[in-house]
């Protein structure tokens, strides 16, 4: 991958950066010459392997574990990134999970709050901690991972997940207005069916994936690299006038 995004030497923090879409995002930033702080919750081996790849290229890299639903862990993640790199240019808020499918009739407050905390509250914690450091740069960037489910409502059983992802769309718009004056752009991506990730391996049956794929205009499901390329674009310096936007990555299933 050619370095065509002016990312060489930029300091990037990626939450959940060692699995699925996050792993692909991290690899794309490494290939673009960036220094990467890779947050992980359970994927320690992959995180450490990515650190080795980056350092072998002469770039700075660090793997940091943490439960981002805990405010202290979120703050520590940013602090350790700053200690390692001396600054922060780009934040990728990728952490999130459906956890399990539950219909409204079986929804418990504990489960509702858990999914909201994983997908939304954790994003607020990390972003709040990172914003002052992003403000020290003339051109900094945040990219949030939303979902097609946040646009359409998702499949049955994804009520709380879809609601949290829809909230990320609004969070992105509101934050872009708030952080714009400090020079920080805030955008989101909303992936559709992205196969080959633990998310869909766990929560999507082969039959459901085939049915969804049949309805995609370009007649294929997406992959993690499809999302990573879009994230790289939004995070780069080429799109300095784009903020508060959500880029839909779904093969044409949903557009507006």
PEQUINOR-V854073 format. One record per residue. N is the residue number from 1. RES is the residue in one letter. D_CENTER is the distance of its C-alpha to the mean C-alpha in Angstrom with 1 decimal. Layout:
N_RES_D_CENTER, N_RES_D_CENTER
This chain:
1_X_20.5, 2_X_22.2, 3_X_21.0, 4_X_21.2, 5_X_18.4, 6_X_20.1, 7_X_17.5, 8_X_20.2, 9_X_20.5, 10_X_17.4, 11_X_15.8, 12_X_12.1, 13_X_10.2, 14_X_7.1, 15_X_6.7, 16_X_7.7, 17_X_8.2, 18_X_11.4, 19_X_11.1, 20_X_10.5, 21_X_7.8, 22_X_6.5, 23_X_10.2, 24_X_10.7, 25_X_8.3, 26_X_10.3, 27_X_13.5, 28_X_13.2, 29_X_12.9, 30_X_15.8, 31_X_17.7, 32_X_17.4, 33_X_19.1, 34_X_16.6, 35_X_16.9, 36_X_13.9, 37_X_13.4, 38_X_11.8, 39_X_11.2, 40_X_12.4, 41_X_14.2, 42_X_16.4, 43_X_15.8, 44_X_18.0, 45_X_19.8, 46_X_17.0, 47_X_15.6, 48_X_19.1, 49_X_19.7, 50_X_16.9, 51_X_18.5, 52_X_21.8, 53_X_20.6, 54_X_19.5, 55_X_22.6, 56_X_24.8, 57_X_23.8, 58_X_24.9, 59_X_21.5, 60_X_20.5, 61_X_18.1, 62_X_17.7, 63_X_16.3, 64_X_15.9, 65_X_16.1, 66_X_15.7, 67_X_15.4, 68_X_13.2, 69_X_15.1, 70_X_17.9, 71_X_18.3, 72_X_20.1, 73_X_17.6, 74_X_14.9, 75_X_17.6, 76_X_18.6, 77_X_15.3, 78_X_15.5, 79_X_19.3, 80_X_19.2, 81_X_16.9, 82_X_19.5, 83_X_22.3, 84_X_21.2, 85_X_20.4, 86_X_22.4, 87_X_19.8, 88_X_16.2, 89_X_15.4, 90_X_11.6, 91_X_8.8, 92_X_5.1, 93_X_4.0, 94_X_2.2, 95_X_5.9, 96_X_8.0, 97_X_11.2, 98_X_14.1, 99_X_16.4, 100_X_19.5, 101_X_21.1, 102_X_23.5, 103_X_25.6, 104_X_26.7, 105_X_30.0, 106_X_28.6, 107_X_26.0, 108_X_26.6, 109_X_25.5, 110_X_24.3, 111_X_21.9, 112_X_20.8, 113_X_20.1, 114_X_18.3, 115_X_15.6, 116_X_15.4, 117_X_15.1, 118_X_12.3, 119_X_10.1, 120_X_11.5, 121_X_13.9, 122_X_11.7, 123_X_9.4, 124_X_12.8, 125_X_14.2, 126_X_11.9, 127_X_12.0, 128_X_15.7, 129_X_16.4, 130_X_14.7, 131_X_16.2, 132_X_19.7, 133_X_18.8, 134_X_16.8, 135_X_20.0, 136_X_22.2, 137_X_21.1, 138_X_22.4, 139_X_19.3, 140_X_16.0, 141_X_12.6, 142_X_9.4, 143_X_6.6, 144_X_5.0, 145_X_3.9, 146_X_7.5, 147_X_10.1, 148_X_13.6, 149_X_14.8, 150_X_14.1, 151_X_16.5, 152_X_19.1, 153_X_19.1, 154_X_18.2, 155_X_20.9, 156_X_23.4, 157_X_22.2, 158_X_18.7, 159_X_20.0, 160_X_18.1, 161_X_14.7, 162_X_15.4, 163_X_16.6, 164_X_13.7, 165_X_11.4, 166_X_14.3, 167_X_14.3, 168_X_10.8, 169_X_12.5, 170_X_15.4, 171_X_13.6, 172_X_12.1, 173_X_15.7, 174_X_17.4, 175_X_15.5, 176_X_16.1, 177_X_19.8, 178_X_19.9, 179_X_18.3, 180_X_19.8, 181_X_23.1, 182_X_21.7, 183_X_20.4, 184_X_16.6, 185_X_15.0, 186_X_12.1, 187_X_10.6, 188_X_8.3, 189_X_8.1, 190_X_9.7, 191_X_10.3, 192_X_13.7, 193_X_15.3, 194_X_13.5, 195_X_16.1, 196_X_16.5, 197_X_13.7, 198_X_14.7, 199_X_13.4, 200_X_15.9, 201_X_18.4, 202_X_18.7, 203_X_18.6, 204_X_19.9, 205_X_23.5, 206_X_24.7, 207_X_26.8, 208_X_24.1, 209_X_22.0, 210_X_25.2, 211_X_26.1, 212_X_22.7, 213_X_22.9, 214_X_26.5, 215_X_25.4, 216_X_23.0, 217_X_25.0, 218_X_24.2, 219_X_25.0, 220_X_22.2, 221_X_19.0, 222_X_15.8, 223_X_14.5, 224_X_11.4, 225_X_12.8, 226_X_13.1, 227_X_9.4, 228_X_9.2, 229_X_12.3, 230_X_11.1, 231_X_8.2, 232_X_11.1, 233_X_13.4, 234_X_11.8, 235_X_11.4, 236_X_14.9, 237_X_18.2, 238_X_19.6, 239_X_18.2, 240_X_19.5, 241_X_20.7, 242_X_17.5, 243_X_15.9, 244_X_15.3, 245_X_14.5, 246_X_12.4, 247_X_12.6, 248_X_13.6, 249_X_13.2, 250_X_15.8, 251_X_19.0, 252_X_20.8, 253_X_20.8, 254_X_19.8, 255_X_20.5, 256_X_21.8
